[in-house]
Amino acid sequence: MPLPPGTMPSILLVEDDPVSALFLSAALETLPAHVRVAEDCAQALAAGGPFDVWLIDANLPDGSGTVLLQHLRMRDNLALALAHTADTTPAMRDRLLQSGFTDVLIKPLSAQTLLDTVRTVLGNAGSSATASTYQDWDDARALAALAGNREHVATLRQLFLSELPAARKACLEAFARADEAALRAHLHRLQASCGFAGAAALADIASRWHAAPADVGFRDAFLATSERLLATTY
């Protein structure tokens, strides 16, 4: 579930460039947040935790961000993982998302972009797959995205719900055949449409299942949440 009011998130920032590390950490502290900086994979693995968010450079002096994420996941299956990179190619973005990162930030980036992204993932974070209390529909976010037009929100949600059964089927079939790459690709597309429609709870579960595609609990929570949404009338 979202962090309790007044609770400062704990963030592990992994960045080997001193200037970038100073900029990113200073921006993150304005959330406000507790920020721990690591220069490489070794320092990140020695940083302890737990952390609410990992912000990991895709390329580090002693290894890759994707390999580091795999090692960190062995210790913590709940932290949100964000990648940051100067590589703007779609191939790099896809590779990072498929390896388990929730989102990819392209450097150089503004402090506002960084803060908006971190606030979004923290707002969608839950403490467990089966006990998320995040609301099914985030009306405020959907209305803000559509200039306050409730008719447009209703139309978009009708479209979202009409396409949800096929998207859900694709995810469940990929899970059944243990095709993690396909499952992550389906979940990534679904997260985008959830965001437009304001389907907050399903976005939460999709994000967490994306990070742990073999987890049966996330599969079950995904199924239950999508069933609730499909029972909605717009």
Residue frames as a rotation matrix with the C-alpha (Angstrom) as fourth column:
MET 1
0.580 0.815 0.000 0.00
0.815 -0.580 0.000 0.00
0.000 0.000 -1.000 0.00
PRO 2
0.397 -0.439 0.806 1.12
0.141 -0.839 -0.526 3.61
0.907 0.323 -0.271 -0.28
LEU 3
-0.614 -0.708 -0.349 3.51
0.499 -0.005 -0.867 4.78
0.612 -0.706 0.356 2.41
PRO 4
0.210 0.695 -0.688 1.75
0.978 -0.161 0.135 5.97
-0.017 -0.701 -0.713 5.59
PRO 5
0.744 0.107 0.659 1.32
0.232 -0.967 -0.105 9.75
0.626 0.231 -0.745 5.82
GLY 6
0.805 -0.472 0.360 4.45
-0.592 -0.587 0.553 11.41
-0.050 -0.657 -0.752 7.16
THR 7
0.576 -0.614 0.540 6.68
0.270 0.766 0.583 8.46
-0.772 -0.189 0.607 6.26
MET 8
0.322 -0.557 -0.766 9.79
-0.833 -0.550 0.050 9.36
-0.449 0.622 -0.641 4.26
PRO 9
0.997 0.020 -0.078 10.66
-0.058 0.844 -0.534 6.84
0.055 0.537 0.842 1.55
SER 10
0.264 -0.950 0.170 14.11
-0.272 0.096 0.958 5.28
-0.926 -0.299 -0.233 1.51
ILE 11
0.973 0.089 -0.213 15.87
-0.219 0.073 -0.973 5.35
-0.071 0.993 0.091 -1.87
LEU 12
0.189 -0.936 0.296 19.05
0.340 0.345 0.875 3.63
-0.921 -0.065 0.384 -3.04
LEU 13
0.887 -0.004 -0.461 20.68
-0.391 -0.538 -0.747 5.65
-0.245 0.843 -0.479 -5.82
VAL 14
0.307 -0.797 0.520 23.34
0.507 0.600 0.619 3.76
-0.805 0.074 0.589 -7.79
GLU 15
0.977 -0.029 0.210 25.38
0.152 -0.592 -0.792 6.19
0.147 0.806 -0.574 -9.91
ASP 16
0.354 -0.925 -0.137 29.14
0.908 0.306 0.285 6.27
-0.222 -0.225 0.949 -10.53
ASP 17
-0.203 -0.410 0.889 29.39
0.619 -0.757 -0.208 9.81
0.759 0.508 0.408 -11.94
PRO 18
-0.628 -0.113 -0.770 29.87
0.762 -0.291 -0.578 12.24
-0.159 -0.950 0.269 -8.99
VAL 19
-0.949 0.290 -0.120 28.13
-0.307 -0.939 0.155 15.18
-0.068 0.184 0.981 -10.69
SER 20
-0.362 0.853 -0.376 25.11
-0.301 0.275 0.913 13.09
0.882 0.443 0.157 -11.68
ALA 21
-0.279 0.221 -0.935 24.97
0.756 0.651 -0.072 11.49
0.593 -0.726 -0.348 -8.24
LEU 22
-0.868 -0.089 -0.488 24.98
0.407 -0.690 -0.598 14.89
-0.284 -0.718 0.636 -6.54
PHE 23
-0.788 0.604 -0.120 22.23
-0.571 -0.644 0.509 16.25
0.231 0.469 0.852 -8.80
LEU 24
-0.225 0.738 -0.637 20.00
-0.083 0.636 0.767 13.18
0.971 0.226 -0.082 -8.50
SER 25
-0.395 0.037 -0.918 20.41
0.834 0.433 -0.342 12.79
0.385 -0.901 -0.201 -4.74
ALA 26
-0.959 0.034 -0.282 19.77
0.103 -0.884 -0.455 16.48
-0.265 -0.466 0.844 -4.10
ALA 27
-0.582 0.794 -0.175 16.59
-0.624 -0.298 0.723 16.33
0.522 0.530 0.669 -6.19
LEU 28
-0.162 0.522 -0.837 15.36
0.263 0.841 0.473 13.16
0.951 -0.144 -0.274 -4.47
GLU 29
-0.730 -0.181 -0.660 15.91
0.674 -0.025 -0.738 14.63
0.117 -0.983 0.140 -1.02
THR 30
-0.905 0.424 0.029 13.35
-0.425 -0.902 -0.071 17.33
-0.004 -0.076 0.997 -1.83
LEU 31
-0.564 0.730 -0.386 10.56
0.202 0.575 0.793 14.69
0.801 0.369 -0.471 -2.03
PRO 32
0.126 -0.935 0.332 11.47
-0.991 -0.130 0.011 14.45
0.033 -0.331 -0.943 0.90
ALA 33
0.903 0.082 -0.421 13.28
-0.115 0.992 -0.053 11.11
0.413 0.097 0.906 1.05
HIS 34
0.466 -0.811 0.353 16.20
-0.400 0.162 0.902 9.36
-0.789 -0.562 -0.249 2.71
VAL 35
0.893 -0.182 -0.411 18.77
-0.373 0.208 -0.904 8.80
0.250 0.961 0.117 -0.05
ARG 36
0.420 -0.801 0.426 21.70
-0.081 0.435 0.897 6.37
-0.904 -0.411 0.118 0.07
VAL 37
0.690 -0.241 -0.683 24.23
-0.724 -0.253 -0.642 6.72
-0.018 0.937 -0.349 -2.76
ALA 38
0.420 -0.595 0.685 26.30
0.178 0.794 0.581 3.81
-0.890 -0.122 0.439 -4.10
GLU 39
0.027 -0.518 -0.855 28.97
-0.768 -0.559 0.314 4.24
-0.640 0.648 -0.413 -6.77
ASP 40
-0.534 -0.267 -0.802 28.91
-0.755 0.579 0.310 0.69
0.381 0.771 -0.511 -8.13
CYS 41
0.266 0.671 -0.692 27.39
-0.294 0.740 0.604 -2.78
0.918 0.043 0.395 -7.78
ALA 42
-0.366 -0.499 -0.786 29.59
0.559 0.557 -0.614 -3.70
0.744 -0.664 0.075 -4.81
GLN 43
-0.991 0.005 0.132 28.55
-0.100 -0.683 -0.724 -0.65
0.087 -0.731 0.677 -2.79
ALA 44
-0.244 0.969 -0.025 24.90
-0.827 -0.195 0.527 -1.16
0.506 0.149 0.850 -3.72
LEU 45
0.234 0.313 -0.921 24.95
0.042 0.943 0.331 -4.76
0.971 -0.116 0.208 -2.50
ALA 46
-0.546 -0.516 -0.660 26.61
0.688 0.174 -0.705 -3.63
0.479 -0.838 0.260 0.73
ALA 47
-0.694 0.251 0.674 24.10
-0.278 -0.958 0.071 -0.83
0.664 -0.138 0.735 1.32
GLY 48
-0.922 0.386 -0.039 21.72
0.204 0.398 -0.894 -2.96
-0.330 -0.832 -0.446 3.35
GLY 49
-0.595 0.796 0.109 18.14
-0.208 -0.284 0.936 -1.76
0.776 0.534 0.334 3.33
PRO 50
-0.116 0.435 0.893 15.30
0.920 0.385 -0.068 -2.26
-0.374 0.814 -0.445 2.99
PHE 51
-0.901 -0.118 -0.418 14.64
-0.051 -0.926 0.373 0.45
-0.431 0.357 0.829 0.42
ASP 52
0.137 0.990 -0.022 11.36
0.041 -0.028 -0.999 1.58
-0.990 0.136 -0.044 -1.10
VAL 53
0.980 0.130 -0.149 12.94
-0.128 -0.159 -0.979 2.46
-0.151 0.979 -0.139 -4.44
TRP 54
0.028 -0.973 0.231 16.14
0.528 0.210 0.823 1.47
-0.849 0.098 0.519 -6.25
LEU 55
0.915 0.116 -0.387 17.33
-0.234 -0.627 -0.743 3.99
-0.329 0.771 -0.546 -8.87
ILE 56
0.304 -0.794 0.527 20.04
0.273 0.602 0.750 2.15
-0.913 -0.084 0.400 -10.78
ASP 57
0.076 -0.416 -0.906 22.39
-0.848 -0.505 0.160 3.25
-0.524 0.756 -0.392 -13.55
ALA 58
0.930 0.354 -0.101 22.22
-0.346 0.749 -0.565 0.81
-0.125 0.560 0.819 -16.48
ASN 59
0.561 -0.808 -0.180 26.02
0.326 0.415 -0.849 0.76
0.761 0.417 0.496 -16.83
LEU 60
0.933 -0.243 0.265 28.31
-0.341 -0.362 0.867 0.64
-0.114 -0.900 -0.421 -13.81
PRO 61
0.172 -0.968 -0.183 32.09
-0.976 -0.142 -0.163 0.27
0.132 0.206 -0.970 -13.43
ASP 62
-0.747 -0.511 0.425 31.84
-0.604 0.789 -0.113 -3.28
-0.277 -0.341 -0.898 -12.06
GLY 63
-0.762 0.487 0.427 28.79
0.526 0.850 -0.032 -4.61
-0.378 0.200 -0.904 -13.90
SER 64
-0.722 0.580 0.376 25.43
0.119 -0.431 0.894 -3.87
0.681 0.691 0.242 -15.46
GLY 65
-0.636 0.574 0.516 22.35
-0.771 -0.488 -0.408 -2.49
0.018 -0.657 0.753 -13.79
THR 66
0.318 0.807 -0.499 20.31
-0.752 0.535 0.386 -5.49
0.578 0.252 0.776 -14.92
VAL 67
-0.071 -0.422 -0.904 22.63
0.264 0.866 -0.424 -7.96
0.962 -0.269 0.050 -13.20
LEU 68
-0.942 -0.248 0.226 22.67
-0.114 -0.396 -0.911 -5.80
0.315 -0.884 0.345 -10.07
LEU 69
-0.210 0.947 0.245 18.87
-0.951 -0.256 0.173 -5.80
0.227 -0.196 0.954 -10.06
GLN 70
0.324 0.294 -0.899 18.85
-0.242 0.944 0.222 -9.61
0.915 0.146 0.377 -10.19
HIS 71
-0.538 -0.616 -0.576 21.07
0.436 0.381 -0.815 -9.77
0.721 -0.690 0.064 -7.11
LEU 72
-0.887 0.249 0.390 19.02
-0.446 -0.682 -0.579 -7.17
0.122 -0.687 0.716 -5.24
ARG 73
0.036 0.973 -0.229 15.81
-0.826 0.157 0.541 -9.04
0.562 0.170 0.810 -6.06
MET 74
-0.144 -0.158 -0.977 17.17
0.224 0.956 -0.188 -12.10
0.964 -0.246 -0.102 -4.26
ARG 75
-0.886 -0.255 -0.387 16.98
0.431 -0.150 -0.890 -10.04
0.169 -0.955 0.243 -1.05
ASP 76
-0.556 0.678 -0.481 13.88
-0.045 -0.602 -0.797 -7.91
-0.830 -0.422 0.366 -1.63
ASN 77
-0.678 0.375 0.632 10.94
0.733 0.404 0.547 -8.62
-0.050 0.834 -0.549 -3.91
LEU 78
0.310 0.914 -0.263 8.96
0.910 -0.365 -0.195 -5.50
-0.274 -0.179 -0.945 -2.99
ALA 79
-0.194 -0.429 -0.882 11.23
0.184 -0.899 0.397 -2.51
-0.964 -0.085 0.254 -3.70
LEU 80
0.886 0.460 0.061 10.42
0.190 -0.238 -0.952 -0.56
-0.423 0.856 -0.298 -6.88
ALA 81
-0.100 -0.974 0.202 13.21
0.608 0.100 0.787 -0.52
-0.788 0.201 0.582 -9.45
LEU 82
0.927 0.271 -0.257 13.89
-0.009 -0.671 -0.741 2.40
-0.374 0.690 -0.620 -11.79
ALA 83
0.148 -0.898 0.413 16.71
0.929 0.270 0.255 2.47
-0.340 0.346 0.874 -14.32
HIS 84
0.790 0.041 -0.612 18.52
-0.145 -0.957 -0.251 5.56
-0.596 0.287 -0.750 -15.57
THR 85
0.036 -0.734 0.679 20.68
0.768 0.455 0.451 5.70
-0.640 0.505 0.579 -18.67
ALA 86
-0.180 -0.175 -0.968 22.04
-0.394 -0.889 0.234 8.04
-0.901 0.424 0.091 -21.32
ASP 87
-0.961 -0.126 0.246 21.26
0.139 0.550 0.823 5.45
-0.239 0.826 -0.511 -24.00
THR 88
-0.424 0.836 -0.349 18.16
-0.658 -0.549 -0.515 6.70
-0.622 0.011 0.783 -25.83
THR 89
-0.764 0.099 -0.638 17.65
-0.523 0.483 0.702 3.67
0.377 0.870 -0.317 -28.09
PRO 90
0.296 0.948 0.117 14.35
-0.904 0.239 0.355 1.77
0.308 -0.211 0.928 -27.87
ALA 91
0.306 -0.239 -0.922 16.33
-0.015 0.967 -0.255 -1.48
0.952 0.092 0.292 -27.66
MET 92
-0.775 -0.630 -0.045 17.97
0.070 -0.015 -0.997 -0.39
0.628 -0.776 0.056 -24.41
ARG 93
-0.473 0.683 0.556 14.64
-0.876 -0.432 -0.214 0.69
0.094 -0.588 0.803 -22.92
ASP 94
0.508 0.702 -0.500 13.01
-0.663 0.689 0.294 -2.61
0.550 0.182 0.815 -23.87
ARG 95
-0.083 -0.641 -0.763 15.95
0.157 0.748 -0.645 -4.58
0.984 -0.173 0.039 -22.44
LEU 96
-0.901 -0.289 0.322 15.74
-0.223 -0.329 -0.918 -2.75
0.371 -0.899 0.232 -19.11
LEU 97
-0.129 0.939 0.319 11.96
-0.989 -0.145 0.027 -3.12
0.072 -0.312 0.947 -18.83
GLN 98
0.527 0.326 -0.785 12.14
-0.423 0.902 0.091 -6.81
0.737 0.284 0.613 -19.67
SER 99
-0.401 -0.760 -0.512 14.78
0.179 0.483 -0.857 -7.32
0.898 -0.435 -0.058 -17.00
GLY 100
-0.077 0.496 -0.865 12.38
0.939 0.328 0.105 -6.07
0.336 -0.804 -0.491 -14.32
PHE 101
-0.924 -0.225 -0.309 12.68
0.321 -0.896 -0.308 -2.29
-0.207 -0.383 0.900 -14.11
THR 102
-0.026 0.985 -0.171 9.35
0.724 -0.099 -0.683 -0.51
-0.690 -0.141 -0.710 -13.67
ASP 103
0.962 0.273 0.021 10.42
0.216 -0.711 -0.669 2.50
-0.168 0.648 -0.743 -15.75
VAL 104
0.047 -0.965 0.257 13.48
0.993 0.073 0.093 3.94
-0.108 0.251 0.962 -17.48
LEU 105
0.792 0.116 -0.600 14.70
0.176 -0.983 0.042 7.52
-0.585 -0.139 -0.799 -17.04
ILE 106
0.497 -0.599 0.628 16.83
0.810 0.059 -0.584 9.04
0.312 0.799 0.514 -19.81
LYS 107
0.334 -0.491 -0.804 19.75
0.488 -0.640 0.593 11.26
-0.807 -0.591 0.026 -18.80
PRO 108
-0.988 -0.149 -0.030 20.09
0.109 -0.559 -0.822 14.17
0.106 -0.816 0.569 -18.78
LEU 109
-0.114 0.991 -0.067 16.73
0.745 0.130 0.655 14.64
0.658 0.024 -0.753 -17.10
SER 110
-0.221 0.125 0.967 15.10
-0.372 -0.928 0.035 17.43
0.902 -0.352 0.251 -15.16
ALA 111
-0.979 -0.090 0.183 14.56
-0.199 0.225 -0.954 17.29
0.044 -0.970 -0.238 -11.42
GLN 112
-0.251 0.965 0.080 10.81
-0.891 -0.198 -0.409 17.55
-0.379 -0.174 0.909 -12.06
THR 113
0.236 0.288 -0.928 10.80
-0.726 0.687 0.028 14.48
0.646 0.667 0.371 -14.33
LEU 114
-0.663 -0.567 -0.489 12.73
-0.072 0.698 -0.712 12.52
0.745 -0.437 -0.504 -11.72
LEU 115
-0.900 0.321 0.295 10.42
-0.353 -0.137 -0.926 13.55
-0.257 -0.937 0.236 -8.88
ASP 116
0.004 0.957 -0.290 7.25
-0.996 -0.023 -0.092 12.92
-0.095 0.289 0.953 -10.89
THR 117
0.033 -0.049 -0.998 8.42
-0.485 0.873 -0.059 9.41
0.874 0.486 0.005 -11.80
VAL 118
-0.861 -0.408 -0.304 9.41
0.062 0.509 -0.859 8.50
0.505 -0.758 -0.413 -8.25
ARG 119
-0.669 0.689 0.280 6.15
-0.636 -0.336 -0.694 9.90
-0.384 -0.643 0.663 -6.84
THR 120
0.132 0.745 -0.654 4.22
-0.941 0.302 0.154 7.83
0.312 0.595 0.741 -9.37
VAL 121
-0.176 -0.228 -0.958 5.88
-0.123 0.970 -0.209 4.53
0.977 0.081 -0.199 -8.50
LEU 122
-0.989 -0.149 -0.016 5.61
0.004 0.080 -0.997 5.25
0.150 -0.986 -0.078 -4.78
GLY 123
-0.433 0.898 0.078 1.94
-0.860 -0.385 -0.333 6.06
-0.269 -0.212 0.940 -5.21
ASN 124
0.346 0.563 -0.750 1.37
-0.789 0.608 0.092 2.73
0.508 0.560 0.655 -6.98
ALA 125
-0.600 -0.705 -0.379 3.44
-0.394 0.672 -0.626 0.65
0.696 -0.226 -0.681 -4.57
GLY 126
0.616 0.778 0.124 1.87
-0.551 0.312 0.774 -1.95
0.563 -0.545 0.621 -2.31
SER 127
-0.048 -0.651 0.758 3.20
-0.980 0.179 0.092 -3.98
-0.196 -0.738 -0.646 0.62
SER 128
-0.648 -0.169 0.743 2.01
-0.087 0.985 0.148 -7.32
-0.757 0.032 -0.653 -0.80
ALA 129
-0.952 0.262 -0.161 0.29
-0.148 0.069 0.987 -8.72
0.270 0.963 -0.027 -3.84
THR 130
-0.416 0.836 -0.359 -2.73
0.645 0.549 0.532 -9.90
0.641 -0.010 -0.767 -1.91
ALA 131
0.034 0.421 -0.906 -3.17
0.962 -0.261 -0.086 -7.02
-0.273 -0.869 -0.414 0.51
SER 132
-0.872 -0.361 0.330 -3.01
0.456 -0.844 0.283 -3.91
0.176 0.398 0.900 -1.65
THR 133
-0.083 0.859 -0.506 -5.48
0.763 -0.271 -0.586 -1.24
-0.641 -0.435 -0.633 -0.57
TYR 134
-0.880 -0.258 -0.398 -4.87
-0.045 -0.789 0.612 0.99
-0.473 0.557 0.683 -3.58
GLN 135
-0.015 0.989 -0.147 -8.23
-0.327 -0.144 -0.934 2.06
-0.945 0.034 0.325 -5.05
ASP 136
0.074 0.120 0.990 -9.50
0.712 0.689 -0.137 0.39
-0.698 0.715 -0.034 -8.22
TRP 137
0.332 0.110 0.937 -10.09
0.840 -0.487 -0.240 3.66
0.430 0.867 -0.254 -10.06
ASP 138
-0.422 -0.499 -0.757 -8.14
0.717 -0.695 0.059 6.87
-0.556 -0.518 0.651 -9.56
ASP 139
0.497 0.757 0.425 -10.70
0.862 -0.376 -0.339 9.42
-0.096 0.535 -0.839 -10.75
ALA 140
0.714 -0.240 -0.658 -8.57
-0.003 -0.941 0.340 12.43
-0.700 -0.240 -0.672 -9.86
ARG 141
-0.368 -0.930 0.019 -5.64
-0.037 0.035 0.999 11.27
-0.929 0.367 -0.047 -11.99
ALA 142
-0.379 0.287 0.880 -7.84
0.876 0.417 0.241 10.32
-0.297 0.863 -0.409 -14.94
LEU 143
0.712 0.702 -0.026 -9.68
0.672 -0.692 -0.265 13.65
-0.204 0.171 -0.964 -14.83
ALA 144
0.405 -0.647 -0.646 -6.42
-0.154 -0.745 0.649 15.57
-0.901 -0.163 -0.401 -14.61
ALA 145
-0.592 -0.678 0.435 -5.09
0.265 0.347 0.900 13.75
-0.761 0.648 -0.026 -17.68
LEU 146
-0.455 0.525 0.719 -8.28
0.878 0.130 0.461 14.55
0.149 0.841 -0.520 -19.63
ALA 147
-0.881 -0.020 0.474 -8.71
0.053 -0.997 0.057 18.21
0.471 0.075 0.879 -18.63
GLY 148
-0.837 0.526 0.155 -11.50
-0.284 -0.175 -0.943 17.39
-0.468 -0.833 0.296 -16.18
ASN 149
-0.298 0.745 -0.597 -13.82
-0.918 -0.052 0.393 16.00
0.262 0.665 0.699 -18.87
ARG 150
-0.348 0.213 0.913 -15.84
-0.580 0.716 -0.389 13.23
-0.737 -0.665 -0.126 -17.21
GLU 151
0.758 0.635 -0.148 -17.41
-0.484 0.396 -0.780 12.13
-0.437 0.663 0.608 -20.51
HIS 152
0.364 -0.717 -0.594 -13.97
-0.727 0.180 -0.662 11.48
0.582 0.674 -0.456 -21.95
VAL 153
-0.567 -0.546 0.616 -12.96
-0.818 0.457 -0.349 9.54
-0.091 -0.702 -0.706 -18.84
ALA 154
0.140 0.723 0.676 -16.06
-0.486 0.645 -0.590 7.33
-0.863 -0.246 0.441 -19.12
THR 155
0.854 0.169 -0.492 -15.44
-0.520 0.257 -0.814 6.71
-0.011 0.951 0.308 -22.83
LEU 156
-0.046 -0.966 -0.255 -11.79
-0.833 0.178 -0.524 5.84
0.552 0.188 -0.812 -22.27
ARG 157
-0.538 -0.135 0.832 -12.69
-0.724 0.580 -0.374 3.45
-0.432 -0.804 -0.409 -19.47
GLN 158
0.590 0.779 0.214 -15.29
-0.480 0.552 -0.682 1.72
-0.649 0.299 0.699 -21.61
LEU 159
0.653 -0.440 -0.617 -12.61
-0.588 0.220 -0.779 1.15
0.478 0.871 -0.116 -24.24
PHE 160
-0.399 -0.849 0.347 -10.13
-0.871 0.233 -0.433 -0.02
0.287 -0.475 -0.832 -21.59
LEU 161
-0.221 0.395 0.892 -12.65
-0.630 0.640 -0.439 -2.50
-0.744 -0.659 0.108 -20.16
SER 162
0.813 0.534 -0.233 -13.54
-0.504 0.445 -0.741 -3.81
-0.292 0.719 0.630 -23.62
GLU 163
0.430 -0.746 -0.509 -9.87
-0.527 0.251 -0.812 -4.63
0.733 0.617 -0.285 -24.26
LEU 164
-0.047 -0.490 0.870 -9.05
-0.998 0.060 -0.020 -5.91
-0.042 -0.870 -0.492 -20.77
PRO 165
0.723 0.329 0.608 -10.28
-0.395 0.918 -0.028 -9.52
-0.567 -0.220 0.794 -21.26
ALA 166
0.908 -0.414 -0.060 -7.89
0.139 0.435 -0.889 -10.07
0.395 0.799 0.453 -24.18
ALA 167
0.152 -0.884 0.442 -4.99
-0.620 -0.433 -0.654 -8.42
0.770 -0.174 -0.614 -22.34
ARG 168
0.200 -0.014 0.980 -5.69
-0.928 0.318 0.194 -10.51
-0.314 -0.948 0.050 -19.24
LYS 169
0.946 0.197 0.256 -5.85
-0.110 0.941 -0.321 -13.71
-0.305 0.275 0.912 -21.28
ALA 170
0.647 -0.760 -0.066 -2.51
-0.076 0.021 -0.997 -12.94
0.759 0.650 -0.044 -22.93
CYS 171
-0.036 -0.657 0.753 -0.88
-0.903 -0.301 -0.306 -12.36
0.428 -0.691 -0.582 -19.52
LEU 172
0.380 0.261 0.887 -2.28
-0.747 0.653 0.128 -15.54
-0.546 -0.712 0.443 -18.00
GLU 173
1.000 -0.026 0.007 -1.29
0.025 0.774 -0.633 -17.65
0.011 0.633 0.774 -20.99
ALA 174
0.337 -0.936 0.098 2.27
-0.355 -0.223 -0.908 -16.28
0.872 0.271 -0.408 -20.90
PHE 175
-0.041 -0.291 0.956 2.43
-0.999 0.012 -0.039 -17.07
0.000 -0.957 -0.292 -17.17
ALA 176
0.735 0.437 0.519 1.12
-0.476 0.877 -0.063 -20.62
-0.482 -0.201 0.853 -17.75
ARG 177
0.901 -0.433 0.028 3.87
0.317 0.614 -0.723 -21.39
0.296 0.660 0.690 -20.25
ALA 178
0.535 -0.698 -0.476 6.52
0.557 -0.132 0.820 -19.66
-0.635 -0.704 0.318 -18.06
ASP 179
0.051 -0.469 0.882 7.34
0.908 -0.346 -0.236 -17.14
0.416 0.813 0.408 -20.80
GLU 180
0.102 -0.033 -0.994 8.56
0.800 -0.592 0.102 -14.29
-0.592 -0.805 -0.034 -18.60
ALA 181
-0.876 -0.465 -0.131 9.64
0.289 -0.722 0.629 -12.07
-0.387 0.513 0.766 -21.50
ALA 182
-0.603 0.723 0.338 6.20
0.392 -0.101 0.915 -12.25
0.695 0.684 -0.222 -23.10
LEU 183
0.237 0.708 -0.665 4.45
0.949 -0.021 0.315 -11.72
0.209 -0.705 -0.677 -19.77
ARG 184
-0.265 -0.411 -0.872 6.52
0.630 -0.759 0.166 -8.62
-0.730 -0.505 0.460 -19.04
ALA 185
-0.979 -0.075 0.191 5.80
0.200 -0.555 0.808 -7.25
0.045 0.829 0.558 -22.51
HIS 186
-0.204 0.977 0.069 2.04
0.606 0.070 0.793 -7.75
0.769 0.203 -0.606 -22.04
LEU 187
0.284 0.296 -0.912 2.15
0.947 -0.235 0.219 -6.23
-0.150 -0.926 -0.348 -18.55
HIS 188
-0.681 -0.597 -0.424 4.14
0.504 -0.802 0.319 -3.25
-0.530 0.004 0.848 -19.78
ARG 189
-0.815 0.446 0.369 1.50
0.176 -0.416 0.892 -2.46
0.551 0.792 0.261 -22.41
LEU 190
0.120 0.916 -0.382 -1.27
0.750 0.168 0.640 -2.98
0.651 -0.364 -0.667 -19.88
GLN 191
-0.170 -0.248 -0.954 0.38
0.890 -0.454 -0.041 -0.61
-0.423 -0.856 0.298 -17.39
ALA 192
-0.978 -0.208 0.021 0.29
0.192 -0.856 0.480 2.17
-0.082 0.474 0.877 -19.98
SER 193
-0.444 0.880 0.168 -3.42
0.135 -0.120 0.984 1.69
0.886 0.459 -0.066 -20.67
CYS 194
0.134 0.423 -0.896 -4.13
0.955 0.186 0.230 1.45
0.264 -0.887 -0.379 -16.92
GLY 195
-0.629 -0.476 -0.615 -2.46
0.646 -0.760 -0.072 4.81
-0.433 -0.443 0.785 -16.50
PHE 196
-0.927 0.309 0.211 -4.62
-0.060 -0.680 0.731 6.48
0.370 0.665 0.649 -19.14
ALA 197
-0.099 0.974 -0.206 -7.82
0.178 0.221 0.959 4.98
0.979 0.058 -0.196 -17.73
GLY 198
-0.201 -0.034 0.979 -6.92
-0.845 -0.500 -0.191 5.60
0.496 -0.865 0.072 -14.09
ALA 199
0.749 0.409 -0.521 -7.07
-0.161 0.876 0.455 1.87
0.643 -0.257 0.722 -13.25
ALA 200
0.249 -0.740 0.624 -4.86
-0.884 -0.438 -0.166 2.39
0.396 -0.510 -0.763 -10.22
ALA 201
0.404 -0.070 0.912 -5.14
-0.657 0.671 0.343 -0.98
-0.636 -0.738 0.225 -8.47
LEU 202
0.918 -0.058 0.393 -4.50
0.282 0.792 -0.541 -2.98
-0.280 0.607 0.744 -11.64
ALA 203
0.644 -0.739 0.196 -1.52
-0.269 -0.459 -0.847 -0.76
0.716 0.493 -0.494 -12.48
ASP 204
0.274 -0.487 0.829 -0.17
-0.958 -0.058 0.282 -1.49
-0.089 -0.871 -0.483 -8.99
ILE 205
0.550 0.005 0.835 -0.46
-0.208 0.969 0.131 -5.27
-0.809 -0.246 0.534 -9.42
ALA 206
0.961 -0.186 0.203 0.83
0.250 0.281 -0.926 -5.21
0.115 0.941 0.317 -13.01
SER 207
0.499 -0.812 0.302 3.90
-0.660 -0.582 -0.475 -3.27
0.561 0.038 -0.827 -11.90
ARG 208
0.115 -0.439 0.891 4.67
-0.910 0.314 0.272 -5.69
-0.399 -0.842 -0.364 -9.10
TRP 209
0.718 0.163 0.677 4.01
0.056 0.956 -0.289 -8.79
-0.694 0.245 0.677 -11.22
HIS 210
0.897 -0.440 -0.033 6.30
-0.141 -0.215 -0.966 -7.33
0.419 0.872 -0.255 -13.90
ALA 211
0.171 -0.875 0.454 9.08
-0.938 -0.285 -0.197 -7.26
0.302 -0.392 -0.869 -11.31
ALA 212
-0.628 -0.316 0.711 8.43
-0.579 0.801 -0.154 -10.87
-0.521 -0.509 -0.686 -10.21
PRO 213
-0.220 0.624 -0.750 6.80
-0.947 0.047 0.317 -12.66
0.233 0.780 0.581 -13.17
ALA 214
-0.561 -0.025 -0.827 6.99
-0.075 0.997 0.021 -16.15
0.824 0.074 -0.561 -11.61
ASP 215
-0.971 0.141 0.195 5.07
-0.208 -0.085 -0.974 -15.13
-0.120 -0.986 0.111 -8.48
VAL 216
-0.608 0.789 -0.089 1.75
0.638 0.553 0.537 -16.98
0.472 0.269 -0.839 -8.20
GLY 217
-0.231 0.514 -0.826 0.46
0.807 -0.373 -0.458 -14.50
-0.544 -0.772 -0.328 -5.61
PHE 218
-0.641 -0.034 -0.767 0.79
-0.261 -0.930 0.259 -11.63
-0.722 0.366 0.587 -8.07
ARG 219
-0.934 0.332 -0.132 -0.98
-0.007 0.352 0.936 -13.74
0.358 0.875 -0.326 -10.72
ASP 220
-0.380 0.830 -0.408 -3.89
0.906 0.423 0.018 -14.37
0.187 -0.363 -0.913 -8.35
ALA 221
-0.256 0.241 -0.936 -4.09
0.471 -0.814 -0.339 -10.72
-0.844 -0.528 0.095 -7.30
PHE 222
-0.894 -0.110 -0.435 -4.01
-0.316 -0.533 0.785 -9.66
-0.319 0.839 0.442 -10.96
LEU 223
-0.767 0.635 -0.091 -6.89
0.388 0.572 0.723 -12.01
0.511 0.519 -0.685 -11.73
ALA 224
-0.182 0.719 -0.671 -8.98
0.964 -0.004 -0.265 -10.80
-0.193 -0.695 -0.692 -8.77
THR 225
-0.431 -0.038 -0.902 -8.39
0.154 -0.988 -0.032 -7.12
-0.889 -0.153 0.431 -9.51
SER 226
-0.961 0.078 -0.264 -9.22
-0.275 -0.228 0.934 -7.47
0.012 0.971 0.240 -13.19
GLU 227
-0.554 0.813 -0.180 -12.43
0.736 0.579 0.351 -9.32
0.389 0.062 -0.919 -12.27
ARG 228
-0.150 0.485 -0.862 -13.50
0.727 -0.537 -0.429 -6.40
-0.670 -0.690 -0.272 -10.07
LEU 229
-0.666 -0.163 -0.728 -12.83
-0.240 -0.877 0.417 -3.94
-0.706 0.452 0.545 -12.85
LEU 230
-0.951 0.293 -0.097 -14.74
0.002 0.320 0.947 -5.98
0.309 0.901 -0.305 -15.40
ALA 231
-0.323 0.868 -0.377 -17.75
0.946 0.313 -0.087 -5.89
0.042 -0.385 -0.922 -13.07
THR 232
-0.551 0.058 -0.833 -17.70
0.227 -0.949 -0.217 -2.07
-0.803 -0.309 0.509 -13.32
THR 233
0.194 0.669 0.718 -20.36
0.965 0.002 -0.262 -0.41
-0.176 0.744 -0.645 -15.47
TYR 234
-0.577 -0.350 -0.738 -19.55
0.192 -0.936 0.294 2.76
-0.794 0.028 0.607 -17.43
